[in-house]
Amino acid sequence: MTVASTTVVAAGAVCFRYVGGAVRVLLIHRDHHGDVSLPKGKVDPGESTPQTAVREIHEETGYRVSLGAPLGTAEYVMPGGRDKVVHYWAAEVTDESFAAAGTFVANSEVAAIRWVPLAEARAALTYERDAEVLDRFADRVERGAARTFALVALRHAKTTSPAEWSGSDATRPLLPQGRRQAKTIAPAIAAWAPQRLISSTAARCLATLEPLSALTHVGVKQTDSLSQDAFERHDDDVVGVVAKRLKKRVPAVFCTHAPVLPELLRQIATSTKGGERLDLRRASSLSPAEFTVLHVSVEGGALVAVETHGPVG
């Protein structure tokens, strides 16, 4: 289905927990639809789909989550005849999030929630399209790839051109458009709850990460290893930066430059199981403020999925 301007776009997740070593998934019951489905909701104006998924899960269920790897889309025609496309991710509800949410209270969208063993969840769902999304998640569980951490490769936002800047290249500032881009992408990247923000020493990269740093309360670490100047001098250390992040296995963001991105993604791909077989040309050919999210399994270090996003609007 082609996404036209009249298409309703929504986002949600297969929320899951490990209980006694077994996977349980979260199903919601909606009285006004008389169905059992996965948590999801429509994209608000100015929102990205990852941002929507996190917001809707909290509004419908009370759980605060960060996203895992994407599970594709469900596409169908609504009763009124409009097309609808729903973007899904996996999203683990941690013990802390589960405890913080407390007892579920019915709301205007959801009458009840249920945590169901994965093996029983498919039969409980009303719609086959939801069951197909669940099947993709079940395949991840079978492969030991349900739990992932995100490595985000971000190109800096729109910057003053060299022809219009008299200072050094590293000091070129963001344009007003670039500052707006940096603000719009921050909530989208925050959906993966990055714990490390790593930037080239260039002013344009540092400025691109400022809104994300403010939103997540994570400081920015500068490194010349991701700078364009060091890359062009063959004095960069992309290999070392990637190796450290893969060893730590926590969500991280790398903000760098167009010439550095292909090498950054190549190093992540070749350092993970299965990644060397992927074609990452589109994922590394990013426009200003676009970012690619590479999802690596916590167990086994396999590259599970790759997705690319950009500024909204």
KEFIGU-555339 format. One record per residue: z, y, x of N, C-alpha, C, O in turn; residue in three letters. Coordinates in steps of 0.001 Angstrom, whole numbers, padded with zeros to 6 digits, always signed. Example, Ala and Ser with C-alpha at 12.3 -4.5 7.8 and 13.67 -1.06 7.14 Angstrom:
2
+007800-005690+013190+007800-004500+012300+007800-003300+013200+008465-003319+014236ALA+007080-002250+012850+007140-001060+013670+007870+000030+012900+008039+001138+013409SER
//
This chain:
313
+000000-001197+000846+000000+000000+000000+000000+001244+000879+000851+001381+001758MET-000934+002140+000653-000977+003404+001375+000046+004359+000782+000128+004508-000437THR+000830+005010+001647+001862+005922+001166+001229+007263+000839+000924+008042+001742VAL+001031+007540-000439+000455+008795-000898+001565+009786-001204+002747+009445-001165ALA+001172+011018-001509+002171+012055-001776+002987+011748-003023+004102+012248-003176SER+002435+010924-003917+003154+010577-005144+004034+009336-004977+004776+008970-005889THR+003951+008697-003823+004745+007494-003583+006223+007843-003449+006582+008799-002761THR+007069+007071-004103+008517+007229-003960+008948+006474-002705+008698+005275-002580VAL+009589+007170-001785+010041+006562-000532+011556+006419-000573+012271+007354-000934VAL+012031+005248-000202+013465+004966-000210+013829+004199+001056+012957+003786+001820ALA+015124+004017+001262+015584+003300+002452+016917+002636+002163+017719+003125+001366ALA+017138+001504+002831+018379+000765+002646+018570-000239+003761+017944-000137+004816GLY+019438-001213+003526+019737-002168+004588+020269-003475+004027+020795-003537+002915ALA+020114-004511+004831+020870-005742+004633+022169-005551+005405+022196-005661+006631VAL+023239-005264+004681+024550-005074+005306+025204-006444+005476+025187-007269+004564CYS+025774-006670+006646+026327-007993+006915+027642-007898+007675+027944-006894+008320PHE+028415-008980+007578+029667-009134+008320+029749-010566+008835+029156-011486+008271ARG+030491-010726+009909+030839-012066+010373+032263-012358+009922+033195-011641+010285TYR+032427-013410+009132+033742-013819+008635+033970-015264+009065+033293-016176+008590VAL+034919-015464+009957+035165-016807+010463+033959-017396+011161+033745-018607+011128GLY+033166-016536+011797+031987-016996+012522+030748-017168+011670+029672-017446+012199GLY+030875-017008+010348+029734-017158+009443+029302-015794+008908+030119-014885+008764ALA+028013-015664+008617+027465-014395+008144+027588-014289+006632+027230-015207+005895VAL+028099-013158+006189+028086-012806+004772+027285-011520+004613+027318-010649+005482ARG+026565-011405+003499+025766-010210+003248+026247-009529+001975+026822-010159+001087VAL+025998-008235+001911+026489-007405+000816+025425-007256-000262+024306-006823+000014LEU+025779-007615-001487+024900-007431-002634+025553-006458-003604+026777-006421-003729LEU+024730-005672-004290+025257-004710-005257+024762-005063-006659+023653-005569-006832ILE+025600-004788-007649+025230-004989-009055+025150-003636-009736+026102-002856-009713HIS+023992-003368-010347+023781-002101-011046+023680-002365-012543+022761-003040-013007ARG+024638-001824-013293+024654-002034-014744+023418-001461-015422+022837-002093-016305ASP+023012-000246-015002+021920+000422-015707+020576-000257-015477+019641-000057-016252HIS+020471-001058-014420+019256-001845-014206+019470-003314-014568+018509-004063-014741HIS+020720-003716-014681+021022-005106-014975+020544-006046-013885+020019-007123-014167GLY+020729-005631-012626+020204-006447-011532+021214-006597-010399+022246-005927-010364ASP+020886-007492-009480+021618-007665-008225+020615-007424-007106+019561-008059-007063VAL+020941-006512-006208+019960-006118-005197+020657-005735-003899+021863-005923-003739SER+019868-005194-002977+020373-004691-001707+020618-003189-001822+019890-002511-002547LEU+021615-002653-001132+021866-001209-001214+020693-000406-000644+020162-000717+000422PRO+020312+000621-001378+019185+001469-000973+019194+002716-001835+019961+002810-002794LYS+018337+003681-001494+018209+004876-002311+017043+005730-001861+016474+005512-000791GLY+016692+006700-002683+015543+007556-002413+015836+008550-001292+016967+008998-001102LYS+014782+008875-000565+014862+009874+000496+014981+011258-000129+014187+011625-000995VAL+015970+012021+000311+016113+013405-000129+015163+014302+000661+014767+013945+001770ASP+014791+015461+000112+013926+016384+000860+014529+016731+002218+015712+017056+002323PRO+013698+016657+003253+014151+016985+004596+014831+015850+005329+015230+016013+006482GLY+014974+014696+004681+015625+013547+005307+014609+012623+005962+013453+012549+005545GLU+015059+011924+006990+014308+010808+007551+014774+009529+006868+015851+009497+006274SER+013969+008481+006951+014371+007219+006318+015619+006603+006963+016452+006068+006232THR+015797+006648+008300+017059+006116+008844+018278+006877+008324+019305+006277+008009PRO+018155+008188+008238+019250+009013+007717+019556+008637+006274+020721+008536+005890GLN+018519+008431+005481+018699+008050+004083+019438+006725+003963+020359+006594+003157THR+019035+005744+004762+019651+004420+004678+021157+004498+004905+021932+003908+004151ALA+021572+005220+005937+022999+005340+006245+023737+006073+005126+024822+005661+004716VAL+023145+007159+004638+023792+007940+003572+023932+007121+002296+025001+007095+001685ARG+022856+006454+001894+022876+005715+000633+023863+004548+000671+024535+004272-000322GLU+023952+003877+001792+024904+002769+001897+026329+003280+001700+027133+002653+001010ILE+026631+004419+002309+027979+004971+002146+028222+005413+000710+029287+005149+000154HIS+027243+006085+000102+027424+006571-001263+027560+005424-002258+028357+005506-003193GLU+026796+004363-002065+026800+003269-003032+027948+002291-002827+028461+001730-003795GLU+028358+002079-001581+029320+001007-001300+030625+001475-000670+031620+000750-000699THR+030632+002684-000097+031817+003174+000589+031866+002826+002060+032764+003283+002768GLY+030913+002019+002547+030925+001602+003948+030126+002574+004810+029019+002980+004455TYR+030709+002936+005944+029992+003733+006943+029418+002775+007985+030148+002012+008617ARG+028111+002830+008149+027448+001896+009052+026537+002650+010009+026166+003799+009768VAL+026191+001985+011087+025068+002407+011915+023999+001332+011781+024301+000171+011506SER+022766+001726+011977+021662+000802+011747+021451-000134+012928+021765+000183+014075LEU+020907-001298+012597+020436-002229+013605+018920-002181+013645+018323-001109+013552GLY+018301-003341+013783+016845-003415+013902+016180-003357+012525+016776-003775+011532ALA+014952-002841+012460+014243-002755+011180+013866-004124+010642+013648-005073+011395PRO+013794-004203+009311+013423-005443+008628+012150-005271+007807+011861-006081+006926LEU+011396-004225+008092+010152-004012+007367+010367-003279+006057+011389-002622+005861GLY+009401-003398+005168+009443-002668+003905+009262-003607+002719+008758-004722+002844THR+009694-003111+001568+009374-003733+000281+008539-002717-000488+008944-001563-000632ALA+007395-003132-000976+006479-002222-001656+006150-002769-003040+005829-003947-003198GLU+006235-001899-004032+005988-002354-005395+005665-001167-006291+005795-000011-005889TYR+005244-001474-007508+004917-000447-008494+006085-000318-009461+006544-001311-010025VAL+006561+000901-009651+007682+001161-010548+007234+001076-012005+006036+001136-012282MET+008179+000938-012943+007811+000830-014362+006926+001970-014861+006085+001758-015735PRO+007100+003168-014322+006284+004303-014753+004909+004347-014125+004106+005222-014447GLY+004625+003403-013221+003306+003340-012610+003215+003905-011204+002177+003773-010556GLY+004287+004537-010715+004250+005092-009367+004537+004012-008325+005312+003085-008563ARG+003898+004155-007176+004174+003249-006066+005517+003598-005436+005930+004758-005418ASP+006187+002578-004922+007446+002786-004219+007456+001941-002957+007035+000784-002973LYS+007936+002518-001869+008092+001785-000615+009521+001992-000124+010001+003121-000022VAL+010189+000884+000177+011577+000924+000636+011629+000392+002065+011186-000723+002336VAL+012169+001192+002967+012328+000803+004366+013715+000181+004552+014719+000733+004102HIS+013753-000969+005220+015025-001680+005389+015352-001902+006865+014469-002067+007707TYR+016649-001900+007141+017187-002265+008449+018312-003276+008252+018798-003460+007136TRP+018716-003914+009312+019986-004635+009323+021081-003622+009630+020840-002649+010344ALA+022277-003839+009101+023392-002922+009362+024699-003701+009277+025095-004159+008205ALA+025356-003842+010407+026624-004575+010418+027761-003682+009934+027906-002545+010382GLU+028557-004205+009022+029789-003540+008601+030897-004074+009496+031327-005219+009355VAL+031347-003245+010405+032366-003683+011355+033707-003868+010649+033895-003410+009522THR+034625-004538+011316+035964-004718+010747+036620-003368+010469+037324-003203+009474ASP+036379-002397+011366+036964-001066+011187+036392-000379+009949+037130+000218+009166GLU+035081-000468+009781+034442+000141+008617+034876-000548+007330+035101+000104+006311SER+034992-001863+007385+035413-002624+006206+036818-002212+005777+037079-002010+004591PHE+037717-002089+006748+039098-001716+006441+039189-000279+005948+039949+000022+005027ALA+038407+000612+006567+038470+002029+006205+037971+002280+004787+038444+003200+004120ALA+037024+001474+004322+036461+001681+002985+037451+001329+001884+037399+001906+000797ALA+038346+000395+002151+039329+000011+001145+038697-000714-000030+037616-001291+000087GLY+039379-000676-001154+038902-001358-002363+037743-000594-002985+037812+000624-003148THR+036686-001306-003329+035514-000662-003920+035845-000092-005295+036524-000728-006101PHE+035356+001114-005545+035497+001766-006848+034101+001982-007418+033247+002586-006768VAL+033870+001495-008621+032557+001639-009251+032152+003107-009317+032995+003988-009491ALA+030856+003358-009177+030340+004722-009218+029128+004792-010129+028794+003813-010796ASN+028471+005933-010164+027354+006127-011089+026157+005245-010761+025301+005018-011616SER+026091+004747-009530+024958+003918-009120+025273+002424-009145+024438+001612-009543GLU+026483+002070-008719+026817+000665-008499+028074+000295-009278+029104+000962-009179VAL+027971-000787-010059+029113-001239-010856+030036-002149-010061+031250-002138-010263ALA+029458-002942-009153+030263-003895-008387+029513-004290-007125+028288-004197-007060ALA+030265-004730-006125+029662-005259-004901+030221-006648-004651+031319-006984-005094ILE+029435-007459-003925+029883-008812-003591+029479-009144-002161+028361-008853-001736ARG+030400-009755-001427+030073-010309-000117+029780-011794-000306+030648-012564-000716TRP+028553-012179-000003+028065-013517-000329+027643-014236+000954+027013-013623+001815VAL+027976-015524+001099+027453-016272+002253+025931-016175+002307+025259-016223+001277PRO+025403-016040+003503+023963-015849+003662+023165-016929+002941+022132-016639+002337LEU+023632-018160+002999+022894-019271+002384+022812-019148+000866+021911-019714+000249ALA+023749-018410+000254+023770-018275-001202+023155-016966-001694+022912-016800-002889GLU+022908-016049-000782+022514-014697-001186+021127-014649-001812+020899-013896-002758ALA+020205-015443-001294+018834-015366-001797+018766-015672-003289+018101-014962-004044ARG+019450-016722-003706+019416-017128-005112+020088-016103-006017+019793-016043-007211ALA+020991-015294-005456+021715-014316-006268+020911-013044-006516+021210-012299-007449ALA+019895-012787-005694+019109-011561-005827+018163-011639-007025+017603-012694-007323LEU+017997-010514-007700+017133-010466-008881+015655-010451-008504+014834-011075-009176THR+015318-009738-007428+013911-009494-007113+013457-010294-005892+014162-010387-004887TYR+012266-010865-006012+011693-011614-004900+011452-010707-003695+011574-011152-002553GLU+011116-009454-003935+010860-008538-002813+012122-008344-001968+012033-008218-000747ARG+013293-008318-002608+014546-008237-001857+014806-009540-001106+015287-009532+000027ASP+014483-010652-001750+014688-011956-001121+013836-012094+000138+014264-012707+001116ALA+012637-011526+000112+011769-011593+001291+012350-010788+002450+012246-011198+003606GLU+012960-009650+002144+013642-008870+003186+014808-009677+003744+015018-009720+004956VAL+015559-010311+002857+016689-011138+003290+016217-012302+004163+016901-012678+005115LEU+015058-012871+003847+014510-013960+004658+014270-013501+006099+014516-014249+007045ASP+013789-012272+006253+013551-011748+007607+014870-011628+008367+014950-011926+009559ARG+015897-011186+007652+017208-011092+008290+017737-012479+008641+018291-012675+009722PHE+017571-013438+007738+018048-014804+007995+017371-015391+009228+017989-016140+009984ALA+016111-015052+009429+015403-015512+010622+016044-014926+011880+016163-015610+012897ASP+016456-013655+011808+017144-013036+012945+018458-013765+013239+018786-014032+014395ARG+019193-014078+012191+020458-014789+012369+020206-016136+013036+020931-016532+013949VAL+019181-016830+012577+018841-018143+013126+018517-018053+014615+018808-018974+015378GLU+017908-016930+015021+017524-016753+016424+018631-016109+017262+018437-015837+018447ARG+019782-015869+016648+020873-015226+017373+020604-013770+017678+021087-013242+018680GLY+019828-013109+016814+019402-011736+017076+019803-010774+015965+019176-009728+015795ALA+020842-011117+015209+021276-010224+014130+021947-008979+014685+021723-007870+014200ALA+022771-009172+015707+023460-008039+016329+022583-007469+017441+022180-008187+018357ARG+022298-006188+017352+021459-005532+018351+022077-004199+018761+022947-003665+018074THR+021615-003679+019882+021946-002303+020250+020640-001562+020502+019655-002153+020944PHE+020642-000267+020218+019420+000536+020259+019332+001339+021547+020297+001981+021962ALA+018163+001294+022170+017834+002181+023279+016724+003107+022789+015630+002653+022452LEU+017009+004396+022754+016098+005380+022168+015424+006176+023279+016088+006841+024073VAL+014100+006098+023323+013310+006874+024282+012762+008094+023550+011941+007962+022642ALA+013213+009265+023941+012910+010514+023232+012127+011461+024127+012529+011743+025256LEU+011006+011949+023612+010297+013021+024320+010889+014355+023884+011165+014561+022702ARG+011082+015251+024831+011647+016558+024510+010813+017270+023454+009635+016962+023269HIS+011424+018215+022769+010766+018954+021691+009767+019977+022253+009631+020138+023466ALA+009079+020656+021336+008005+021589+021694+008528+022695+022608+009544+023331+022326LYS+007808+022907+023709+008298+023761+024791+007303+024875+025115+006102+024733+024887THR+007808+025961+025637+006960+027045+026130+005965+026489+027149+006348+025723+028034THR+004704+026866+027030+003678+026332+027923+003841+026899+029334+004361+028002+029501SER+003401+026155+030346+003490+026655+031728+002771+027988+031920+003205+028821+032715PRO+001669+028188+031188+000901+029427+031341+001672+030652+030861+001387+031777+031273ALA+002651+030425+029989+003421+031536+029428+004816+031642+030035+005669+032363+029518GLU+005047+030922+031133+006382+030914+031740+006266+031182+033232+005510+030512+033936TRP+007013+032157+033703+006916+032553+035110+007913+031829+036004+007798+031874+037229SER+008887+031165+035400+009891+030464+036190+009436+029070+036587+008276+028705+036398GLY+010358+028300+037135+010036+026932+037532+009820+026070+036292+010306+026387+035207SER+009083+024975+036474+008777+024095+035345+010049+023556+034701+010117+023418+033480ASP+011044+023256+035507+012275+022654+034987+013065+023601+034095+013936+023160+033345ALA+012770+024905+034168+013528+025874+033370+012798+026300+032104+013299+027147+031363THR+011625+025731+031840+010893+026119+030624+011735+025821+029381+012229+024704+029229ARG+011905+026807+028488+012759+026605+027305+011980+026055+026114+010749+026055+026101PRO+012720+025591+025125+012103+025184+023871+011594+026408+023117+012188+027485+023174LEU+010494+026221+022419+010014+027229+021482+010879+027188+020219+011607+026216+020016LEU+010819+028210+019371+011540+028130+018091+011194+026869+017305+012067+026259+016688PRO+009916+026477+017329+009521+025230+016668+010242+024041+017291+010671+023131+016582GLN+010376+024048+018608+011069+022966+019296+012542+022901+018937+013103+021814+018794GLY+013169+024055+018791+014584+024066+018400+014755+023500+016994+015724+022796+016709ARG+013797+023819+016113+013856+023252+014757+013652+021741+014806+014333+020993+014104ARG+012714+021296+015637+012485+019859+015773+013744+019143+016251+014100+018084+015733GLN+014410+019724+017236+015622+019101+017780+016687+018937+016703+017413+017942+016687ALA+016780+019906+015808+017766+019820+014727+017392+018750+013707+018265+018054+013188LYS+016091+018617+013417+015698+017663+012374+015788+016214+012842+016035+015320+012033THR+015592+015971+014137+015639+014579+014601+017063+014103+014870+017309+012899+014942ILE+017997+015028+015018+019370+014631+015356+019977+013672+014328+020525+012645+014730ALA+019908+013955+013013+020501+013008+012053+019808+011654+012040+020444+010634+011775PRO+018512+011636+012322+017793+010358+012349+018284+009495+013503+018589+008317+013312ALA+018363+010072+014697+018824+009300+015858+020291+008906+015696+020706+007832+016133ILE+021071+009781+015064+022496+009488+014856+022702+008258+013981+023786+007675+013991ALA+021685+007852+013223+021801+006657+012377+022069+005403+013200+022568+004411+012668ALA+021738+005434+014507+022018+004285+015380+023287+004493+016205+023579+003699+017099TRP+024038+005545+015914+025340+005805+016541+025311+005684+018058+026038+004866+018621ALA+024484+006484+018733+024429+006381+020198+025765+006734+020842+026447+007668+020423PRO+026118+005976+021858+027357+006216+022600+027108+006880+023947+028050+007322+024605GLN+025844+006953+024363+025478+007619+025602+024222+008453+025363+023253+007971+024776ARG+024242+009702+025817+023079+010583+025761+022722+010933+027201+023503+011578+027900LEU+021547+010508+027640+021146+010652+029034+019891+011504+029085+018909+011205+028404ILE+019911+012561+029885+018827+013533+029873+018288+013806+031266+019019+013775+032256SER+016995+014071+031316+016413+014707+032488+017140+016032+032719+017704+016606+031787SER+017124+016505+033942+017785+017771+034265+017010+018988+033772+017506+020110+033871THR+015812+018791+033246+015004+019909+032754+015663+020558+031538+016242+019877+030691ALA+015564+021881+031470+016202+022632+030379+015697+022177+029016+016469+022136+028059ALA+014416+021836+028911+013846+021458+027617+014413+020139+027103+014540+019949+025893ARG+014752+019237+028001+015363+017972+027582+016818+018182+027164+017266+017653+026147CYS+017536+018951+027951+018935+019221+027619+019046+019928+026273+019924+019610+025472LEU+018154+020890+026023+018190+021620+024750+017820+020718+023583+018337+020893+022480ALA+016933+019758+023811+016545+018833+022746+017729+017989+022292+017834+017645+021115THR+018616+017656+023217+019764+016807+022887+020968+017580+022355+021915+016967+021862LEU+020954+018897+022443+022127+019673+022020+022544+019401+020576+023722+019138+020338GLU+021626+019450+019594+022061+019184+018209+022596+017763+018018+023549+017558+017266PRO+021996+016794+018686+022471+015411+018577+023850+015270+019193+024706+014573+018649LEU+024071+015925+020318+025383+015888+020957+026447+016493+020052+027548+015957+019934SER+026112+017615+019410+027066+018267+018509+027368+017390+017299+028505+017344+016829ALA+026355+016700+016798+026524+015869+015605+027332+014609+015895+028154+014194+015078LEU+027100+014004+017049+027743+012725+017372+029017+012877+018197+029769+011918+018371THR+029258+014090+018705+030410+014345+019584+030339+013493+020855+031359+013060+021390HIS+029119+013269+021319+028883+012550+022571+028294+013537+023572+027305+014208+023276VAL+028891+013626+024739+028394+014538+025757+027081+014068+026361+026726+012893+026265GLY+026361+014998+026985+025070+014697+027603+025244+014531+029106+025814+015392+029777VAL+024749+013422+029622+024758+013189+031064+023386+013535+031627+022373+012998+031178LYS+023351+014431+032611+022099+014810+033253+021814+013884+034436+022721+013491+035169GLN+020535+013546+034605+020148+012771+035777+018740+013151+036210+017823+013223+035392THR+018586+013391+037490+017263+013689+038037+016373+012450+038010+015159+012548+038185ASP+016979+011289+037790+016213+010036+037769+015196+009988+036638+014238+009217+036700SER+015395+010812+035592+014458+010850+034469+013619+012120+034449+012891+012362+033486LEU+013708+012936+035498+012982+014207+035498+011513+014008+035852+011145+013054+036537SER+010694+014918+035376+009264+014856+035678+009013+015157+037151+008139+014556+037776GLN+009786+016090+037699+009611+016433+039114+009865+015216+040000+009082+014929+040905ASP+010961+014503+039738+011281+013325+040544+010234+012233+040349+009872+011537+041298ALA+009753+012087+039126+008738+011071+038841+007459+011355+039622+006853+010447+040192PHE+007057+012620+039642+005831+012983+040352+006001+012889+041863+005020+012712+042584GLU+007246+013005+042354+007523+012831+043790+007736+011357+044141+007932+011012+045307ARG+007697+010489+043121+008011+009064+043295+009442+008891+043806+009746+007998+044596HIS+010308+009788+043318+011702+009785+043744+012632+009520+042562+013834+009772+042643ASP+012072+009012+041466+012866+008741+040274+013558+007381+040400+013271+006603+041310ASP+014470+007117+039474+015147+005814+039457+015221+005308+038020+016301+005008+037511ASP+014064+005218+037376+014011+004704+036009+014543+003278+035964+015237+002896+035022VAL+014215+002497+036983+014667+001101+037041+016190+001027+036989+016753+000230+036239VAL+016849+001855+037784+018304+001835+037832+018945+002308+036541+019943+001742+036095GLY+018371+003352+035934+018908+003876+034672+018818+002819+033581+019778+002606+032840VAL+017669+002155+033479+017474+001123+032458+018397-000069+032707+019014-000583+031774VAL+018490-000503+033947+019325-001665+034271+020781-001425+033876+021443-002326+033360ALA+021273-000226+034116+022663+000085+033774+022880+000042+032273+023885-000494+031804LYS+021945+000603+031516+022100+000624+030055+022009-000778+029468+022748-001109+028540ARG+021116-001602+029994+021004-002974+029492+022264-003774+029809+022664-004642+029032LEU+022876-003488+030924+024114-004179+031283+025260-003760+030372+026079-004592+029982LYS+025324-002476+030030+026413-001966+029189+026285-002422+027737+027293-002635+027062LYS+025048-002573+027254+024785-003075+025895+025437-002241+024799+026042-002776+023870ARG+025306-000927+024919+025730-000022+023855+024566+000914+023543+023730+001152+024415VAL+024487+001450+022327+023373+002332+021964+023315+003565+022866+024337+004190+023147PRO+022107+003903+023314+021932+005029+024224+020615+005730+023943+019676+005134+023415ALA+020561+007010+024308+019354+007822+024157+018940+008330+025531+019770+008817+026299VAL+017639+008211+025839+017070+008780+027056+016123+009901+026643+015137+009639+025953PHE+016390+011129+027040+015472+012228+026748+014721+012584+028022+015322+012957+029030CYS+013394+012464+027964+012598+012654+029166+011236+013243+028815+011076+013874+027770THR+010253+013033+029695+008963+013717+029632+007825+012730+029386+007961+011533+029637HIS+006702+013249+028893+005553+012400+028575+005116+011516+029745+004856+010333+029525ALA+005021+012031+030988+004585+011156+032083+005576+010042+032414+005190+009009+032960PRO+006848+010248+032087+007888+009269+032437+008018+008179+031376+008429+007061+031685VAL+007672+008494+030137+007921+007576+029024+007279+006195+029190+007953+005195+028941LEU+006006+006090+029599+005437+004739+029739+006207+003860+030719+006381+002665+030482PRO+006669+004451+031821+007435+003673+032795+008806+003301+032241+009294+002197+032481GLU+009424+004211+031508+010723+003930+030899+010620+002755+029938+011427+001827+029999LEU+009629+002791+029053+009478+001700+028091+009051+000406+028771+009466-000680+028366LEU+008223+000521+029800+007800-000682+030521+008992-001367+031174+009090-002594+031166ARG+009889-000580+031734+011065-001157+032378+011982-001832+031363+012528-002902+031632GLN+012151-001213+030200+012976-001848+029163+012330-003153+028704+013002-004173+028553ILE+011014-003102+028486+010308-004284+027982+010347-005436+028980+010621-006576+028603ALA+010077-005147+030241+010025-006223+031233+011402-006727+031628+011526-007785+032244THR+012441-005972+031274+013809-006390+031598+014482-007116+030444+015645-007505+030552SER+013761-007304+029336+014308-008000+028176+013439-009207+027852+012253-009236+028179THR+014031-010190+027216+013300-011412+026884+012260-011130+025800+012588-010601+024738LYS+011026-011481+026071+009961-011302+025097+009314-009940+025138+008225-009761+024594GLY+009957-008970+025772+009428-007618+025787+008133-007474+026550+007313-006611+026236GLY+007941-008328+027564+006739-008219+028388+005471-008549+027606+004370-008240+028060GLU+005611-009172+026434+004436-009552+025647+004015-008459+024661+002974-008582+024016ARG+004801-007405+024540+004525-006384+023535+003569-005316+024056+003586-004968+025237LEU+002737-004806+023155+001863-003676+023457+002619-002405+023080+002798-002112+021898ASP+003055-001662+024074+003895-000491+023831+003142+000819+024045+003758+001862+024262LEU+001808+000767+023984+001053+001993+024237+001362+003077+023217+001572+004229+023596ARG+001395+002738+021929+001732+003749+020922+003184+004180+021060+003501+005360+020912ARG+004049+003248+021337+005475+003559+021437+005781+004510+022581+006773+005237+022533ALA+004937+004514+023617+005184+005383+024768+004321+006636+024763+004499+007510+025611SER+003383+006738+023814+002521+007923+023713+003075+008836+022628+002533+008911+021525SER+004148+009519+022953+004884+010288+021958+004515+011766+021998+004308+012341+023067LEU+004438+012366+020821+004296+013813+020708+005671+014450+020892+006681+013747+020854SER+005729+015764+021091+007034+016407+021251+007992+016071+020106+007631+016156+018932PRO+009209+015690+020468+010308+015359+019547+010127+014026+018832+010925+013694+017955ALA+009108+013259+019178+009034+011892+018666+009912+010990+019523+010188+011288+020685GLU+010346+009881+018930+011187+008952+019680+010904+007519+019264+010576+007235+018112PHE+011039+006630+020230+010864+005200+020003+012215+004517+020165+012937+004768+021129THR+012547+003653+019212+013805+002909+019240+013495+001458+019589+012755+000779+018877VAL+014066+000998+020685+013901-000392+021116+015207-001124+020843+016265-000724+021330LEU+015128-002195+020064+016314-002925+019623+016466-004197+020448+015593-005065+020438HIS+017578-004296+021156+017828-005415+022059+018995-006233+021511+020021-005672+021125VAL+018843-007544+021478+019905-008395+020947+021109-008384+021879+020970-008449+023101SER+022295-008300+021279+023530-008311+022061+023686-009657+022758+024099-009725+023916VAL+023355-010715+022044+023399-012057+022621+022008-012426+023130+021069-012543+022343GLU+021875-012605+024411+020604-013062+024962+019717-011980+025522+018842-012271+026338GLY+019913-010722+025108+019132-009631+025673+017651-009687+025373+016838-009332+026226GLY+017275-010130+024167+015866-010168+023778+015471-008864+023095+016276-008256+022391ALA+014232-008440+023306+013716-007269+022604+013297-007713+021208+012298-008413+021042LEU+014071-007298+020208+013924-007805+018846+012884-007027+018055+012099-007618+017314VAL+012871-005701+018205+011961-004872+017414+011798-003517+018083+012637-003085+018874ALA+010688-002853+017742+010390-001516+018254+009899-000672+017085+009079-001130+016290VAL+010390+000545+016975+009936+001452+015918+009862+002869+016463+010580+003220+017400GLU+008990+003684+015873+008795+005057+016330+008956+006021+015163+008473+005771+014059THR+009644+007128+015428+009891+008153+014415+009641+009533+015016+009452+009676+016224HIS+009645+010538+014154+009455+011902+014622+010119+012893+013698+010811+012504+012757GLY+009916+014183+013958+010532+015210+013116+010049+015111+011674+008911+014719+011417PRO+010910+015465+010748+010561+015467+009327+009911+016801+008992+010399+017858+009391VAL+008807+016743+008255+008150+017970+007821+007091+018444+008781+006454+019469+008541GLY
//
